């Protein structure tokens, strides 16, 4: 069963272009110039109920625009959208109780009030019963470990604490469809890991459908089996993350720790050295030769540790963008 259906979706913005200076300002009063900007162009995809999808692309690719249309904040220029059986931009009350849009760069809590005040306001907005509110709040505060800060002013909370409370505020009505736009932005590594664990648990516990955008590729690698990649408003790839890695990664990375001295020049004949520090070498080799090179290293050298790894996902996505632009 599909939770989200997007068919031939496009969004064009009309942008006002003003000439610089006072003369330009005067001209604009009598004659304005506009240009059209296609933020999204003929994008189609379907997402099944309970899927956790990575929605990735460079800045300006159209990710946030897509999420805003899926949540009903923007009306598409053409094409159709169905989210949970609803047309988003109609803003049906039952639809709004089904979804939640969480933007890591937007603060939705009342700055001068404690989080609990915002939670109570959302309780009334979403018409949540006392019993359901108390149970959900207890579960979320336990999962995110924020019970001690619910009555502290938002302005006095750390960024990580605020982000946790933002999540709670948007999840009190137990939405089954989540749009997460950069939820871990600005957080330290430990906090990013905790939020990823929470998102994974929420997905499993409620069988929620989740679309996640992030520039932190660890978020995508750890949470998403499937990715949708867009650039300049066009869909470039839709499929398993492992498939995009295999298709657009021609090399593998050998991380080697030597127990003895070694001939650096000899190693250069096996691949490209991309890191060298004391006894540690990172060697990039063709994918189909990685096992052979590893076996040779183990045979000819005293090796303390050796790992065969995929290259960073950022490089793979960059390769995908480059190929599509060349077509």
DRENDREN-341957 format. One record per residue (C-alpha): residue number from 1; residue in three letters; z, x, y. Coordinates in Angstrom, 3 decimals. Last residue first. Example, Ala and Ser with C-alpha at 12.3 -4.5 7.8 and 13.67 -1.06 7.14 Angstrom:
BEGIN
<site k="2" r="SER" zz="7.140" xx="13.670" yy="-1.060"/>
<site k="1" r="ALA" zz="7.800" xx="12.300" yy="-4.500"/>
This chain:
BEGIN
<site k="327" r="UNK" zz="-20.547" xx="24.382" yy="13.246"/>
<site k="326" r="UNK" zz="-18.947" xx="27.320" yy="15.063"/>
<site k="325" r="UNK" zz="-16.194" xx="25.149" yy="16.535"/>
<site k="324" r="UNK" zz="-15.256" xx="23.908" yy="13.080"/>
<site k="323" r="UNK" zz="-14.929" xx="27.444" yy="11.737"/>
<site k="322" r="UNK" zz="-12.733" xx="28.623" yy="14.616"/>
<site k="321" r="UNK" zz="-10.364" xx="25.640" yy="14.336"/>
<site k="320" r="UNK" zz="-9.930" xx="26.233" yy="10.597"/>
<site k="319" r="UNK" zz="-9.293" xx="29.928" yy="11.161"/>
<site k="318" r="UNK" zz="-6.587" xx="29.091" yy="13.703"/>
<site k="317" r="UNK" zz="-5.020" xx="26.714" yy="11.169"/>
<site k="316" r="UNK" zz="-4.876" xx="29.559" yy="8.649"/>
<site k="315" r="UNK" zz="-3.423" xx="31.987" yy="11.173"/>
<site k="314" r="UNK" zz="-0.661" xx="29.533" yy="12.117"/>
<site k="313" r="UNK" zz="0.114" xx="28.962" yy="8.437"/>
<site k="312" r="UNK" zz="1.321" xx="32.576" yy="8.175"/>
<site k="311" r="UNK" zz="-0.443" xx="34.417" yy="5.356"/>
<site k="310" r="UNK" zz="0.360" xx="33.343" yy="1.774"/>
<site k="309" r="UNK" zz="2.716" xx="35.633" yy="-0.067"/>
<site k="308" r="UNK" zz="2.743" xx="38.158" yy="-2.915"/>
<site k="307" r="UNK" zz="6.171" xx="39.788" yy="-3.066"/>
<site k="306" r="UNK" zz="7.162" xx="43.290" yy="-4.170"/>
<site k="305" r="UNK" zz="10.618" xx="44.886" yy="-4.332"/>
<site k="304" r="UNK" zz="12.108" xx="48.250" yy="-5.243"/>
<site k="303" r="UNK" zz="8.774" xx="49.778" yy="-6.238"/>
<site k="302" r="UNK" zz="8.427" xx="53.265" yy="-7.727"/>
<site k="301" r="UNK" zz="4.697" xx="53.800" yy="-7.449"/>
<site k="300" r="UNK" zz="1.545" xx="54.075" yy="-9.603"/>
<site k="299" r="UNK" zz="1.925" xx="51.189" yy="-12.058"/>
<site k="298" r="UNK" zz="3.654" xx="48.734" yy="-9.735"/>
<site k="297" r="UNK" zz="1.061" xx="49.440" yy="-7.050"/>
<site k="296" r="UNK" zz="-1.791" xx="48.944" yy="-9.487"/>
<site k="295" r="UNK" zz="-0.385" xx="45.615" yy="-10.692"/>
<site k="294" r="UNK" zz="-0.027" xx="44.405" yy="-7.083"/>
<site k="293" r="UNK" zz="-3.605" xx="45.424" yy="-6.284"/>
<site k="292" r="UNK" zz="-4.915" xx="43.541" yy="-9.332"/>
<site k="291" r="UNK" zz="-2.858" xx="40.451" yy="-8.490"/>
<site k="290" r="UNK" zz="-4.085" xx="40.407" yy="-4.879"/>
<site k="289" r="UNK" zz="-7.765" xx="40.956" yy="-5.692"/>
<site k="288" r="UNK" zz="-9.001" xx="37.349" yy="-5.489"/>
<site k="287" r="UNK" zz="-7.119" xx="36.727" yy="-2.230"/>
<site k="286" r="UNK" zz="-8.506" xx="39.797" yy="-0.476"/>
<site k="285" r="UNK" zz="-5.694" xx="42.149" yy="0.622"/>
<site k="284" r="UNK" zz="-3.248" xx="42.331" yy="3.534"/>
<site k="283" r="UNK" zz="-0.491" xx="44.930" yy="3.039"/>
<site k="282" r="UNK" zz="2.969" xx="44.685" yy="4.529"/>
<site k="281" r="UNK" zz="4.824" xx="47.966" yy="4.002"/>
<site k="280" r="UNK" zz="8.570" xx="48.752" yy="3.984"/>
<site k="279" r="UNK" zz="9.933" xx="52.211" yy="3.120"/>
<site k="278" r="UNK" zz="10.200" xx="53.370" yy="6.758"/>
<site k="277" r="UNK" zz="8.511" xx="50.670" yy="8.846"/>
<site k="276" r="UNK" zz="4.882" xx="49.728" yy="8.355"/>
<site k="275" r="UNK" zz="3.242" xx="46.372" yy="9.143"/>
<site k="274" r="UNK" zz="-0.368" xx="45.155" yy="9.125"/>
<site k="273" r="UNK" zz="-1.757" xx="47.634" yy="6.597"/>
<site k="272" r="UNK" zz="-5.202" xx="46.441" yy="5.565"/>
<site k="271" r="UNK" zz="-6.089" xx="46.793" yy="1.894"/>
<site k="270" r="UNK" zz="-6.188" xx="49.070" yy="-1.138"/>
<site k="269" r="UNK" zz="-7.823" xx="52.110" yy="0.505"/>
<site k="268" r="UNK" zz="-5.161" xx="52.039" yy="3.212"/>
<site k="267" r="UNK" zz="-2.539" xx="52.643" yy="0.511"/>
<site k="266" r="UNK" zz="-3.981" xx="56.095" yy="-0.118"/>
<site k="265" r="UNK" zz="-3.653" xx="56.935" yy="3.571"/>
<site k="264" r="UNK" zz="0.021" xx="55.933" yy="3.539"/>
<site k="263" r="UNK" zz="0.845" xx="58.242" yy="0.638"/>
<site k="262" r="UNK" zz="4.279" xx="57.243" yy="-0.673"/>
<site k="261" r="UNK" zz="7.893" xx="58.391" yy="-0.650"/>
<site k="260" r="UNK" zz="10.259" xx="56.712" yy="-3.098"/>
<site k="259" r="UNK" zz="11.954" xx="53.354" yy="-3.727"/>
<site k="258" r="UNK" zz="9.174" xx="51.425" yy="-1.972"/>
<site k="257" r="UNK" zz="9.534" xx="47.934" yy="-0.481"/>
<site k="256" r="UNK" zz="6.300" xx="45.937" yy="-0.575"/>
<site k="255" r="UNK" zz="5.235" xx="42.675" yy="1.078"/>
<site k="254" r="UNK" zz="1.761" xx="41.829" yy="-0.158"/>
<site k="253" r="UNK" zz="-0.052" xx="39.292" yy="2.018"/>
<site k="252" r="UNK" zz="-2.955" xx="37.254" yy="0.730"/>
<site k="251" r="UNK" zz="-6.465" xx="36.960" yy="2.088"/>
<site k="250" r="UNK" zz="-9.340" xx="34.497" yy="2.451"/>
<site k="249" r="UNK" zz="-7.177" xx="31.698" yy="3.847"/>
<site k="248" r="UNK" zz="-9.249" xx="28.732" yy="4.986"/>
<site k="247" r="UNK" zz="-9.831" xx="26.935" yy="1.707"/>
<site k="246" r="UNK" zz="-6.642" xx="27.923" yy="-0.119"/>
<site k="245" r="UNK" zz="-4.344" xx="27.120" yy="2.827"/>
<site k="244" r="UNK" zz="-6.216" xx="23.885" yy="3.608"/>
<site k="243" r="UNK" zz="-5.814" xx="22.841" yy="-0.010"/>
<site k="242" r="UNK" zz="-2.088" xx="23.675" yy="-0.126"/>
<site k="241" r="UNK" zz="-1.543" xx="21.474" yy="2.951"/>
<site k="240" r="UNK" zz="-3.066" xx="18.555" yy="1.082"/>
<site k="239" r="UNK" zz="-5.678" xx="16.518" yy="2.931"/>
<site k="238" r="UNK" zz="-7.156" xx="15.486" yy="6.254"/>
<site k="237" r="UNK" zz="-9.105" xx="18.085" yy="8.234"/>
<site k="236" r="UNK" zz="-10.952" xx="18.391" yy="11.530"/>
<site k="235" r="UNK" zz="-10.309" xx="15.025" yy="13.199"/>
<site k="234" r="UNK" zz="-11.595" xx="15.020" yy="16.757"/>
<site k="233" r="UNK" zz="-9.615" xx="14.643" yy="19.983"/>
<site k="232" r="UNK" zz="-10.197" xx="18.198" yy="21.175"/>
<site k="231" r="UNK" zz="-8.645" xx="19.455" yy="17.923"/>
<site k="230" r="UNK" zz="-7.176" xx="17.462" yy="15.057"/>
<site k="229" r="UNK" zz="-5.519" xx="18.397" yy="11.765"/>
<site k="228" r="UNK" zz="-4.016" xx="15.812" yy="9.411"/>
<site k="227" r="UNK" zz="-1.620" xx="17.337" yy="6.918"/>
<site k="226" r="UNK" zz="-0.381" xx="16.319" yy="3.478"/>
<site k="225" r="UNK" zz="2.477" xx="17.870" yy="1.519"/>
<site k="224" r="UNK" zz="4.778" xx="17.793" yy="4.516"/>
<site k="223" r="UNK" zz="8.432" xx="18.731" yy="4.975"/>
<site k="222" r="UNK" zz="8.923" xx="22.473" yy="4.473"/>
<site k="221" r="UNK" zz="5.469" xx="23.661" yy="5.501"/>
<site k="220" r="UNK" zz="5.225" xx="21.292" yy="8.472"/>
<site k="219" r="UNK" zz="8.597" xx="22.138" yy="9.992"/>
<site k="218" r="UNK" zz="8.051" xx="25.845" yy="9.254"/>
<site k="217" r="UNK" zz="4.824" xx="25.543" yy="11.286"/>
<site k="216" r="UNK" zz="6.823" xx="25.098" yy="14.468"/>
<site k="215" r="UNK" zz="4.209" xx="23.619" yy="16.812"/>
<site k="214" r="UNK" zz="5.215" xx="20.186" yy="15.575"/>
<site k="213" r="UNK" zz="3.875" xx="16.690" yy="15.061"/>
<site k="212" r="UNK" zz="5.453" xx="14.547" yy="12.357"/>
<site k="211" r="UNK" zz="4.213" xx="11.185" yy="11.113"/>
<site k="210" r="UNK" zz="6.796" xx="9.445" yy="8.946"/>
<site k="209" r="UNK" zz="6.631" xx="6.447" yy="6.606"/>
<site k="208" r="UNK" zz="10.144" xx="5.599" yy="5.450"/>
<site k="207" r="UNK" zz="11.167" xx="5.324" yy="1.803"/>
<site k="206" r="UNK" zz="14.603" xx="4.505" yy="3.238"/>
<site k="205" r="UNK" zz="16.637" xx="7.208" yy="1.458"/>
<site k="204" r="UNK" zz="13.761" xx="9.597" yy="0.754"/>
<site k="203" r="UNK" zz="12.349" xx="9.721" yy="4.291"/>
<site k="202" r="UNK" zz="15.834" xx="9.822" yy="5.806"/>
<site k="201" r="UNK" zz="16.747" xx="12.774" yy="3.551"/>
<site k="200" r="UNK" zz="13.653" xx="14.746" yy="4.540"/>
<site k="199" r="UNK" zz="14.245" xx="14.036" yy="8.244"/>
<site k="198" r="UNK" zz="17.888" xx="15.152" yy="7.896"/>
<site k="197" r="UNK" zz="16.959" xx="18.382" yy="6.124"/>
<site k="196" r="UNK" zz="14.428" xx="19.129" yy="8.847"/>
<site k="195" r="UNK" zz="17.094" xx="18.470" yy="11.464"/>
<site k="194" r="UNK" zz="19.464" xx="20.934" yy="9.790"/>
<site k="193" r="UNK" zz="16.754" xx="23.611" yy="9.543"/>
<site k="192" r="UNK" zz="15.835" xx="23.261" yy="13.209"/>
<site k="191" r="UNK" zz="19.525" xx="23.552" yy="14.100"/>
<site k="190" r="UNK" zz="19.815" xx="26.854" yy="12.225"/>
<site k="189" r="UNK" zz="16.632" xx="28.257" yy="13.781"/>
<site k="188" r="UNK" zz="17.596" xx="27.401" yy="17.361"/>
<site k="187" r="UNK" zz="16.299" xx="24.260" yy="19.030"/>
<site k="186" r="UNK" zz="13.771" xx="24.190" yy="21.872"/>
<site k="185" r="UNK" zz="11.369" xx="21.852" yy="20.086"/>
<site k="184" r="UNK" zz="12.784" xx="20.418" yy="16.853"/>
<site k="183" r="UNK" zz="11.560" xx="16.809" yy="17.261"/>
<site k="182" r="UNK" zz="8.051" xx="17.829" yy="18.424"/>
<site k="181" r="UNK" zz="6.688" xx="14.261" yy="18.371"/>
<site k="180" r="UNK" zz="8.257" xx="12.284" yy="15.527"/>
<site k="179" r="UNK" zz="6.630" xx="8.909" yy="14.897"/>
<site k="178" r="UNK" zz="8.775" xx="6.997" yy="12.426"/>
<site k="177" r="UNK" zz="7.922" xx="3.885" yy="10.375"/>
<site k="176" r="UNK" zz="10.633" xx="2.137" yy="8.347"/>
<site k="175" r="UNK" zz="12.929" xx="1.706" yy="11.338"/>
<site k="174" r="UNK" zz="16.650" xx="1.448" yy="10.479"/>
<site k="173" r="UNK" zz="17.726" xx="-0.335" yy="13.702"/>
<site k="172" r="UNK" zz="20.099" xx="2.523" yy="14.537"/>
<site k="171" r="UNK" zz="17.290" xx="5.066" yy="14.124"/>
<site k="170" r="UNK" zz="16.250" xx="5.654" yy="17.748"/>
<site k="169" r="UNK" zz="19.774" xx="6.138" yy="19.074"/>
<site k="168" r="UNK" zz="20.677" xx="8.288" yy="16.063"/>
<site k="167" r="UNK" zz="17.738" xx="10.616" yy="16.652"/>
<site k="166" r="UNK" zz="18.603" xx="11.023" yy="20.334"/>
<site k="165" r="UNK" zz="22.169" xx="11.811" yy="19.247"/>
<site k="164" r="UNK" zz="20.922" xx="14.655" yy="17.063"/>
<site k="163" r="UNK" zz="18.729" xx="15.932" yy="19.894"/>
<site k="162" r="UNK" zz="21.686" xx="15.860" yy="22.285"/>
<site k="161" r="UNK" zz="23.821" xx="17.897" yy="19.872"/>
<site k="160" r="UNK" zz="21.075" xx="20.490" yy="19.486"/>
<site k="159" r="UNK" zz="20.556" xx="20.759" yy="23.243"/>
<site k="158" r="UNK" zz="24.293" xx="21.212" yy="23.787"/>
<site k="157" r="UNK" zz="26.350" xx="18.305" yy="25.084"/>
<site k="156" r="UNK" zz="28.024" xx="18.114" yy="28.505"/>
<site k="155" r="UNK" zz="25.257" xx="16.080" yy="30.185"/>
<site k="154" r="UNK" zz="25.477" xx="13.562" yy="27.336"/>
<site k="153" r="UNK" zz="29.061" xx="12.744" yy="28.298"/>
<site k="152" r="UNK" zz="31.405" xx="13.005" yy="25.311"/>
<site k="151" r="UNK" zz="32.399" xx="9.852" yy="23.402"/>
<site k="150" r="UNK" zz="30.096" xx="10.351" yy="20.403"/>
<site k="149" r="UNK" zz="30.925" xx="14.068" yy="20.227"/>
<site k="148" r="UNK" zz="33.384" xx="14.246" yy="17.305"/>
<site k="147" r="UNK" zz="31.332" xx="12.150" yy="14.869"/>
<site k="146" r="UNK" zz="28.285" xx="14.384" yy="15.253"/>
<site k="145" r="UNK" zz="27.841" xx="15.658" yy="11.678"/>
<site k="144" r="UNK" zz="24.155" xx="14.701" yy="11.344"/>
<site k="143" r="UNK" zz="24.459" xx="12.973" yy="7.968"/>
<site k="142" r="UNK" zz="27.945" xx="11.652" yy="8.761"/>
<site k="141" r="UNK" zz="26.881" xx="10.380" yy="12.180"/>
<site k="140" r="UNK" zz="23.884" xx="8.660" yy="10.607"/>
<site k="139" r="UNK" zz="25.859" xx="6.951" yy="7.840"/>
<site k="138" r="UNK" zz="28.624" xx="5.788" yy="10.175"/>
<site k="137" r="UNK" zz="26.127" xx="4.475" yy="12.720"/>
<site k="136" r="UNK" zz="24.280" xx="2.582" yy="10.004"/>
<site k="135" r="UNK" zz="27.452" xx="0.967" yy="8.652"/>
<site k="134" r="UNK" zz="28.812" xx="0.068" yy="12.097"/>
<site k="133" r="UNK" zz="25.501" xx="-1.361" yy="13.302"/>
<site k="132" r="UNK" zz="24.909" xx="-3.362" yy="10.117"/>
<site k="131" r="UNK" zz="28.388" xx="-4.926" yy="10.332"/>
<site k="130" r="UNK" zz="28.165" xx="-5.678" yy="14.044"/>
<site k="129" r="UNK" zz="24.715" xx="-7.265" yy="13.692"/>
<site k="128" r="UNK" zz="21.733" xx="-5.547" yy="15.292"/>
<site k="127" r="UNK" zz="19.899" xx="-7.508" yy="17.973"/>
<site k="126" r="UNK" zz="17.468" xx="-4.648" yy="18.711"/>
<site k="125" r="UNK" zz="18.290" xx="-4.607" yy="22.423"/>
<site k="124" r="UNK" zz="21.972" xx="-5.365" yy="21.781"/>
<site k="123" r="UNK" zz="22.454" xx="-2.470" yy="19.356"/>
<site k="122" r="UNK" zz="20.357" xx="-0.284" yy="21.621"/>
<site k="121" r="UNK" zz="22.931" xx="-0.805" yy="24.401"/>
<site k="120" r="UNK" zz="25.760" xx="0.005" yy="21.990"/>
<site k="119" r="UNK" zz="24.044" xx="3.252" yy="20.998"/>
<site k="118" r="UNK" zz="23.520" xx="4.174" yy="24.661"/>
<site k="117" r="UNK" zz="27.251" xx="3.731" yy="25.307"/>
<site k="116" r="UNK" zz="28.108" xx="5.756" yy="22.199"/>
<site k="115" r="UNK" zz="26.049" xx="8.675" yy="23.479"/>
<site k="114" r="UNK" zz="28.544" xx="9.275" yy="26.333"/>
<site k="113" r="UNK" zz="27.357" xx="8.332" yy="29.811"/>
<site k="112" r="UNK" zz="26.047" xx="10.465" yy="32.683"/>
<site k="111" r="UNK" zz="22.687" xx="11.342" yy="31.095"/>
<site k="110" r="UNK" zz="21.894" xx="7.934" yy="29.584"/>
<site k="109" r="UNK" zz="20.003" xx="8.792" yy="26.394"/>
<site k="108" r="UNK" zz="16.204" xx="8.779" yy="26.253"/>
<site k="107" r="UNK" zz="15.569" xx="12.457" yy="27.016"/>
<site k="106" r="UNK" zz="11.925" xx="13.298" yy="26.438"/>
<site k="105" r="UNK" zz="10.638" xx="16.665" yy="25.176"/>
<site k="104" r="UNK" zz="11.569" xx="16.060" yy="21.533"/>
<site k="103" r="UNK" zz="9.776" xx="12.721" yy="21.493"/>
<site k="102" r="UNK" zz="11.032" xx="10.119" yy="19.030"/>
<site k="101" r="UNK" zz="8.918" xx="7.003" yy="18.552"/>
<site k="100" r="UNK" zz="10.523" xx="4.323" yy="16.365"/>
<site k="99" r="UNK" zz="8.963" xx="1.558" yy="14.332"/>
<site k="98" r="UNK" zz="9.868" xx="-1.661" yy="12.499"/>
<site k="97" r="UNK" zz="11.939" xx="-3.387" yy="15.181"/>
<site k="96" r="UNK" zz="9.055" xx="-2.942" yy="17.624"/>
<site k="95" r="UNK" zz="6.718" xx="-4.662" yy="15.152"/>
<site k="94" r="UNK" zz="9.039" xx="-7.661" yy="14.824"/>
<site k="93" r="UNK" zz="9.039" xx="-8.023" yy="18.607"/>
<site k="92" r="UNK" zz="5.215" xx="-7.892" yy="18.813"/>
<site k="91" r="UNK" zz="4.010" xx="-5.205" yy="21.218"/>
<site k="90" r="UNK" zz="0.355" xx="-6.399" yy="21.181"/>
<site k="89" r="UNK" zz="-0.506" xx="-2.705" yy="21.590"/>
<site k="88" r="UNK" zz="0.608" xx="-1.994" yy="18.014"/>
<site k="87" r="UNK" zz="-1.565" xx="-4.435" yy="16.010"/>
<site k="86" r="UNK" zz="0.806" xx="-5.308" yy="13.172"/>
<site k="85" r="UNK" zz="0.629" xx="-5.014" yy="9.362"/>
<site k="84" r="UNK" zz="3.069" xx="-2.101" yy="9.281"/>
<site k="83" r="UNK" zz="0.834" xx="-0.279" yy="11.738"/>
<site k="82" r="UNK" zz="-2.766" xx="-1.494" yy="11.984"/>
<site k="81" r="UNK" zz="-5.096" xx="0.236" yy="14.421"/>
<site k="80" r="UNK" zz="-8.694" xx="-0.532" yy="15.414"/>
<site k="79" r="UNK" zz="-11.523" xx="1.215" yy="17.236"/>
<site k="78" r="UNK" zz="-12.278" xx="1.401" yy="20.926"/>
<site k="77" r="UNK" zz="-10.623" xx="2.312" yy="24.220"/>
<site k="76" r="UNK" zz="-7.235" xx="2.242" yy="22.518"/>
<site k="75" r="UNK" zz="-4.234" xx="0.605" yy="24.234"/>
<site k="74" r="UNK" zz="-1.341" xx="2.914" yy="24.953"/>
<site k="73" r="UNK" zz="2.403" xx="2.464" yy="24.436"/>
<site k="72" r="UNK" zz="1.800" xx="0.539" yy="21.207"/>
<site k="71" r="UNK" zz="3.501" xx="2.941" yy="18.786"/>
<site k="70" r="UNK" zz="0.243" xx="3.974" yy="17.124"/>
<site k="69" r="UNK" zz="-1.368" xx="4.336" yy="20.549"/>
<site k="68" r="UNK" zz="1.435" xx="6.592" yy="21.759"/>
<site k="67" r="UNK" zz="1.248" xx="8.607" yy="18.547"/>
<site k="66" r="UNK" zz="-2.482" xx="9.185" yy="19.054"/>
<site k="65" r="UNK" zz="-2.013" xx="10.293" yy="22.659"/>
<site k="64" r="UNK" zz="0.733" xx="12.675" yy="21.488"/>
<site k="63" r="UNK" zz="-1.617" xx="14.341" yy="19.007"/>
<site k="62" r="UNK" zz="-4.746" xx="14.480" yy="21.182"/>
<site k="61" r="UNK" zz="-5.691" xx="18.159" yy="20.832"/>
<site k="60" r="UNK" zz="-4.308" xx="19.071" yy="24.256"/>
<site k="59" r="UNK" zz="-2.066" xx="21.807" yy="22.870"/>
<site k="58" r="UNK" zz="-3.313" xx="22.955" yy="19.476"/>
<site k="57" r="UNK" zz="-3.367" xx="20.786" yy="16.331"/>
<site k="56" r="UNK" zz="-1.053" xx="19.204" yy="13.811"/>
<site k="55" r="UNK" zz="-0.071" xx="15.850" yy="12.346"/>
<site k="54" r="UNK" zz="2.095" xx="16.615" yy="9.299"/>
<site k="53" r="UNK" zz="2.509" xx="13.507" yy="7.169"/>
<site k="52" r="UNK" zz="5.571" xx="12.152" yy="5.358"/>
<site k="51" r="UNK" zz="4.360" xx="9.312" yy="3.128"/>
<site k="50" r="UNK" zz="6.676" xx="6.386" yy="2.293"/>
<site k="49" r="UNK" zz="4.064" xx="3.646" yy="2.721"/>
<site k="48" r="UNK" zz="0.561" xx="5.055" yy="2.512"/>
<site k="47" r="UNK" zz="-1.247" xx="6.591" yy="5.449"/>
<site k="46" r="UNK" zz="-4.862" xx="5.894" yy="6.347"/>
<site k="45" r="UNK" zz="-7.214" xx="7.891" yy="8.562"/>
<site k="44" r="UNK" zz="-10.003" xx="7.460" yy="11.126"/>
<site k="43" r="UNK" zz="-10.684" xx="9.241" yy="14.417"/>
<site k="42" r="UNK" zz="-13.744" xx="8.312" yy="16.489"/>
<site k="41" r="UNK" zz="-12.951" xx="10.437" yy="19.579"/>
<site k="40" r="UNK" zz="-9.518" xx="10.959" yy="21.113"/>
<site k="39" r="UNK" zz="-8.646" xx="12.346" yy="24.556"/>
<site k="38" r="UNK" zz="-12.165" xx="11.679" yy="25.852"/>
<site k="37" r="UNK" zz="-12.005" xx="12.428" yy="29.590"/>
<site k="36" r="UNK" zz="-14.134" xx="10.411" yy="31.995"/>
<site k="35" r="UNK" zz="-14.720" xx="11.618" yy="35.544"/>
<site k="34" r="UNK" zz="-14.006" xx="9.985" yy="38.867"/>
<site k="33" r="UNK" zz="-15.006" xx="10.579" yy="42.447"/>
<site k="32" r="UNK" zz="-13.537" xx="8.543" yy="45.290"/>
<site k="31" r="UNK" zz="-15.392" xx="7.676" yy="48.468"/>
<site k="30" r="UNK" zz="-13.741" xx="6.271" yy="51.582"/>
<site k="29" r="UNK" zz="-10.135" xx="7.439" yy="51.249"/>
<site k="28" r="UNK" zz="-11.228" xx="10.370" yy="49.091"/>
<site k="27" r="UNK" zz="-13.253" xx="11.780" yy="51.962"/>
<site k="26" r="UNK" zz="-10.105" xx="12.028" yy="54.105"/>
<site k="25" r="UNK" zz="-8.225" xx="13.902" yy="51.362"/>
<site k="24" r="UNK" zz="-11.156" xx="16.280" yy="50.869"/>
<site k="23" r="UNK" zz="-11.229" xx="16.979" yy="54.580"/>
<site k="22" r="UNK" zz="-7.510" xx="17.745" yy="54.503"/>
<site k="21" r="UNK" zz="-7.829" xx="20.293" yy="51.706"/>
<site k="20" r="UNK" zz="-9.172" xx="20.293" yy="48.164"/>
<site k="19" r="UNK" zz="-11.649" xx="17.735" yy="46.753"/>
<site k="18" r="UNK" zz="-10.049" xx="15.053" yy="44.616"/>
<site k="17" r="UNK" zz="-11.121" xx="14.117" yy="41.105"/>
<site k="16" r="UNK" zz="-9.613" xx="10.917" yy="39.690"/>
<site k="15" r="UNK" zz="-9.525" xx="10.808" yy="35.905"/>
<site k="14" r="UNK" zz="-10.684" xx="7.890" yy="33.754"/>
<site k="13" r="UNK" zz="-9.074" xx="8.253" yy="30.336"/>
<site k="12" r="UNK" zz="-10.940" xx="7.703" yy="27.077"/>
<site k="11" r="UNK" zz="-9.268" xx="6.809" yy="23.786"/>
<site k="10" r="UNK" zz="-11.108" xx="6.482" yy="20.482"/>
<site k="9" r="UNK" zz="-10.143" xx="5.193" yy="17.034"/>
<site k="8" r="UNK" zz="-12.844" xx="4.785" yy="14.386"/>
<site k="7" r="UNK" zz="-10.387" xx="3.142" yy="11.973"/>
<site k="6" r="UNK" zz="-6.645" xx="3.826" yy="11.790"/>
<site k="5" r="UNK" zz="-4.596" xx="2.184" yy="9.046"/>
<site k="4" r="UNK" zz="-0.858" xx="2.774" yy="8.765"/>
<site k="3" r="UNK" zz="1.558" xx="1.476" yy="6.101"/>
<site k="2" r="UNK" zz="-1.046" xx="1.402" yy="3.361"/>
<site k="1" r="UNK" zz="0.000" xx="0.000" yy="0.000"/>
